[in-house]
């Protein structure tokens, strides 16, 4: 997988971490993050035959109780990472606290 794409995923979660001023991630924030991730996968992921399957898994995740109950950036990063890693072991979503740095959620 393209290293630039991996970095993009890390930046994606970082951007939402910076934009969310509170410790909790709202439902709107979570849905926006997943939609952005699906968009990036659709437009930039090189294994095109897996794109529909990955985006469907993310849509299914959005409806899950685990997703709905998750309220922190770290927990949503872990859920997203677990979901997309099923399709490509190179996928990783990391949460970055701007005061601490990158936190590996795996």
Backbone as JSON, one array per atom type, in Angstrom:
{
  "sequence": "XXXXXXXXXXXXXXXXXXXXXXXXXXXXXXXXXXXXXXXXXXXXXXXXXXXXXXXXXXXXXXXXXXXXXXXXXXXXXXXXXXXXXXXXXXXXXXXXXXXXXXXXXX",
  "N": [[0.84, -1.17, 0.0], [0.42, 2.27, -0.58], [2.61, 4.52, 0.96], [1.99, 7.2, 1.34], [-0.76, 7.14, 1.48], [-1.18, 5.77, 3.88], [-0.11, 7.63, 5.68], [-1.98, 9.61, 5.24], [-4.27, 8.55, 6.42], [-3.51, 8.63, 9.09], [-3.22, 11.36, 9.45], [-5.83, 12.13, 9.01], [-7.36, 11.23, 11.28], [-6.0, 12.73, 13.13], [-6.66, 15.34, 12.41], [-9.37, 15.45, 13.05], [-9.18, 15.07, 15.76], [-7.92, 17.41, 16.6], [-9.88, 19.24, 15.87], [-11.98, 18.61, 17.51], [-12.74, 19.91, 20.42], [-13.45, 19.02, 22.94], [-13.22, 16.22, 25.28], [-14.87, 14.26, 24.46], [-16.23, 12.61, 21.63], [-18.58, 13.55, 19.37], [-21.63, 12.16, 17.95], [-22.06, 13.23, 15.42], [-19.43, 14.05, 14.79], [-18.16, 11.55, 14.68], [-19.53, 10.27, 12.55], [-18.9, 12.01, 10.47], [-16.15, 11.65, 10.37], [-15.99, 8.92, 9.59], [-17.27, 9.05, 7.09], [-15.46, 10.71, 5.73], [-13.2, 9.07, 5.8], [-14.15, 6.89, 4.27], [-14.45, 8.21, 1.81], [-11.76, 8.89, 1.23], [-10.63, 6.35, 1.03], [-12.08, 5.37, -1.15], [-11.23, 7.08, -3.2], [-8.43, 6.93, -3.17], [-7.31, 4.45, -2.48], [-5.35, 1.73, -3.52], [-5.95, -0.95, -4.1], [-8.39, -1.59, -5.77], [-10.41, -3.5, -6.04], [-11.22, -4.14, -3.51], [-12.48, -1.98, -2.42], [-15.36, -1.5, -2.33], [-16.15, -3.46, -0.51], [-14.75, -2.69, 1.79], [-15.8, -0.1, 2.31], [-18.44, -0.8, 2.73], [-18.2, -2.32, 5.06], [-17.45, -0.29, 6.82], [-19.77, 1.24, 6.77], [-21.52, -0.57, 7.94], [-20.33, -0.73, 10.45], [-20.94, 1.83, 11.41], [-23.56, 1.52, 12.2], [-23.45, -0.13, 14.34], [-23.72, -1.14, 17.83], [-21.36, -0.8, 19.31], [-20.01, 1.26, 17.96], [-21.86, 3.35, 18.24], [-21.81, 3.71, 20.98], [-19.27, 4.53, 21.55], [-17.25, 7.16, 22.68], [-14.87, 8.52, 22.73], [-11.96, 9.85, 21.06], [-9.77, 8.13, 20.92], [-10.95, 5.59, 21.28], [-12.66, 5.45, 19.04], [-10.8, 5.52, 17.0], [-9.54, 3.09, 17.44], [-11.65, 1.27, 16.92], [-12.15, 1.84, 14.19], [-9.67, 1.18, 13.1], [-9.52, -1.59, 13.66], [-11.64, -2.47, 12.08], [-10.97, -1.78, 9.37], [-8.52, -2.98, 9.1], [-9.02, -5.64, 8.71], [-9.18, -5.98, 6.03], [-6.83, -5.11, 4.94], [-3.73, -5.48, 6.17], [-2.01, -3.37, 6.45], [-3.4, -1.12, 7.03], [-4.06, 1.44, 9.37], [-5.38, 3.34, 11.96], [-4.69, 6.06, 13.83], [-4.82, 7.84, 16.89], [-4.22, 11.17, 17.77], [-3.25, 13.09, 20.34], [-2.95, 16.42, 20.64], [-1.42, 17.51, 22.62], [0.16, 15.5, 23.55], [1.0, 13.73, 21.53], [1.22, 11.15, 18.98], [-0.79, 8.37, 19.63], [-0.69, 5.0, 19.78], [-3.23, 2.84, 19.03], [-3.56, 0.17, 18.78]],
  "CA": [[0.0, 0.0, 0.0], [1.13, 3.52, -0.71], [2.94, 5.16, 2.25], [1.27, 8.47, 1.42], [-2.12, 6.82, 1.91], [-1.11, 5.45, 5.31], [0.05, 8.91, 6.36], [-3.24, 10.32, 5.12], [-5.17, 8.03, 7.44], [-3.05, 9.14, 10.38], [-3.55, 12.78, 9.47], [-7.28, 12.22, 9.07], [-7.8, 11.14, 12.67], [-5.39, 13.86, 13.83], [-7.44, 16.54, 12.13], [-10.59, 15.42, 13.83], [-8.79, 15.24, 17.15], [-7.67, 18.83, 16.82], [-11.12, 19.99, 15.71], [-12.87, 18.3, 18.63], [-12.15, 20.55, 21.58], [-13.74, 18.3, 24.17], [-12.69, 14.86, 25.37], [-15.82, 13.34, 23.86], [-16.45, 12.69, 20.2], [-20.02, 13.5, 19.16], [-22.1, 11.29, 16.87], [-21.79, 13.93, 14.17], [-17.98, 13.96, 14.55], [-17.85, 10.16, 14.29], [-20.07, 10.02, 11.21], [-18.09, 12.81, 9.54], [-14.86, 10.97, 10.25], [-16.16, 7.7, 8.78], [-17.54, 9.47, 5.7], [-14.19, 11.19, 5.17], [-12.36, 7.89, 5.61], [-14.69, 6.17, 3.1], [-14.1, 9.01, 0.63], [-10.32, 8.75, 0.97], [-10.41, 4.97, 0.56], [-12.67, 5.27, -2.49], [-10.48, 7.83, -4.2], [-6.98, 6.79, -3.13], [-6.83, 3.11, -2.18], [-4.88, 1.13, -4.77], [-6.57, -2.26, -4.35], [-9.75, -1.15, -6.08], [-11.38, -4.59, -5.91], [-11.62, -4.23, -2.1], [-13.06, -0.72, -1.97], [-16.77, -1.65, -1.97], [-16.21, -4.28, 0.69], [-14.27, -1.88, 2.92], [-16.75, 0.97, 2.61], [-19.64, -1.45, 3.3], [-17.86, -2.66, 6.45], [-17.49, 0.96, 7.58], [-21.19, 1.59, 6.9], [-22.06, -1.5, 8.94], [-19.78, -0.29, 11.74], [-21.69, 3.01, 11.85], [-24.83, 1.1, 12.78], [-23.21, -1.05, 15.45], [-23.78, -0.59, 19.19], [-20.01, -0.39, 19.74], [-19.75, 2.56, 17.35], [-22.77, 4.33, 18.84], [-21.46, 3.93, 22.39], [-17.91, 5.06, 21.64], [-17.31, 8.61, 22.86], [-13.54, 9.16, 22.72], [-11.2, 9.74, 19.82], [-8.93, 6.94, 20.99], [-11.78, 4.4, 21.07], [-13.14, 5.41, 17.66], [-9.64, 5.16, 16.18], [-9.34, 1.65, 17.61], [-12.72, 0.58, 16.17], [-11.9, 2.01, 12.76], [-8.48, 0.41, 12.77], [-9.9, -3.01, 13.68], [-12.54, -2.74, 10.96], [-10.32, -1.73, 8.06], [-7.36, -3.88, 9.08], [-9.49, -6.94, 8.22], [-9.04, -5.99, 4.58], [-5.44, -4.84, 4.59], [-2.97, -5.39, 7.4], [-1.26, -2.13, 6.49], [-4.26, -0.05, 7.51], [-3.98, 1.81, 10.77], [-5.89, 4.65, 12.32], [-4.1, 6.44, 15.11], [-5.33, 9.06, 17.5], [-3.13, 12.04, 18.2], [-3.55, 14.16, 21.28], [-2.01, 17.46, 20.25], [-0.57, 17.82, 23.77], [0.97, 14.33, 23.88], [1.55, 13.12, 20.33], [0.5, 10.01, 18.45], [-1.02, 7.25, 20.55], [-0.99, 3.79, 19.04], [-4.41, 2.26, 19.64], [-3.58, -1.29, 18.56]],
  "C": [[0.89, 1.24, 0.0], [1.35, 4.17, 0.66], [2.21, 6.49, 2.42], [-0.16, 8.24, 1.9], [-2.16, 6.51, 3.39], [-0.98, 6.74, 6.11], [-1.25, 9.71, 6.33], [-4.22, 9.85, 6.18], [-4.79, 8.54, 8.82], [-3.42, 10.62, 10.51], [-5.05, 12.98, 9.63], [-7.78, 12.2, 10.51], [-7.21, 12.28, 13.48], [-6.19, 15.13, 13.63], [-8.71, 16.58, 12.95], [-10.3, 15.55, 15.32], [-8.58, 16.7, 17.48], [-8.98, 19.62, 16.76], [-12.09, 19.73, 16.85], [-12.22, 18.83, 19.9], [-12.38, 19.78, 22.87], [-13.16, 16.9, 24.14], [-13.62, 13.86, 24.7], [-16.01, 13.66, 22.38], [-17.95, 12.57, 19.97], [-20.37, 12.52, 18.03], [-21.82, 11.93, 15.52], [-20.31, 13.87, 13.8], [-17.61, 12.56, 14.04], [-18.32, 9.87, 12.88], [-19.29, 10.8, 10.15], [-16.74, 12.14, 9.31], [-14.97, 9.73, 9.37], [-16.44, 8.06, 7.33], [-16.27, 9.96, 5.01], [-13.26, 10.02, 4.88], [-12.84, 7.08, 4.4], [-14.35, 6.9, 1.81], [-12.64, 8.82, 0.25], [-10.0, 7.35, 0.45], [-10.91, 4.83, -0.87], [-11.81, 5.95, -3.54], [-8.98, 7.52, -4.25], [-6.45, 5.37, -2.89], [-6.51, 2.36, -3.47], [-5.49, -0.23, -5.09], [-8.07, -2.05, -4.57], [-10.8, -2.25, -5.91], [-11.89, -4.74, -4.47], [-12.41, -3.01, -1.61], [-14.52, -0.87, -1.52], [-16.93, -2.42, -0.67], [-15.79, -3.49, 1.94], [-15.29, -0.81, 3.29], [-18.05, 0.39, 3.18], [-19.39, -1.82, 4.76], [-17.9, -1.42, 7.34], [-18.93, 1.43, 7.78], [-21.87, 0.7, 7.94], [-21.59, -1.1, 10.34], [-20.57, 0.9, 12.28], [-23.0, 2.66, 12.55], [-24.67, 0.23, 14.03], [-23.33, -0.37, 16.81], [-22.41, -0.1, 19.67], [-19.69, 1.01, 19.21], [-20.59, 3.64, 18.03], [-22.39, 4.66, 20.26], [-20.07, 4.54, 22.58], [-17.97, 6.59, 21.7], [-15.94, 9.28, 22.84], [-12.85, 8.94, 21.38], [-10.37, 8.47, 19.79], [-9.74, 5.68, 20.71], [-12.3, 4.32, 19.64], [-11.99, 5.05, 16.71], [-9.4, 3.65, 16.26], [-10.39, 0.86, 16.83], [-12.49, 0.66, 14.67], [-10.71, 1.17, 12.31], [-8.79, -1.08, 12.69], [-10.74, -3.36, 12.46], [-11.8, -2.77, 9.63], [-9.1, -2.64, 7.97], [-7.75, -5.29, 8.61], [-9.24, -7.09, 6.72], [-7.61, -5.77, 4.11], [-4.68, -4.61, 5.89], [-2.14, -4.13, 7.54], [-2.08, -0.96, 7.01], [-4.05, 0.19, 9.0], [-4.59, 3.19, 10.94], [-5.34, 4.94, 13.7], [-4.73, 7.73, 15.59], [-4.15, 9.87, 17.97], [-3.68, 13.13, 19.11], [-2.51, 15.24, 21.0], [-1.09, 17.86, 21.4], [0.42, 16.68, 24.09], [1.68, 13.76, 22.66], [0.71, 11.93, 19.9], [0.4, 8.92, 19.51], [-1.45, 6.06, 19.72], [-2.14, 3.09, 19.75], [-4.49, 0.76, 19.49], [-3.05, -2.04, 19.74]]
}
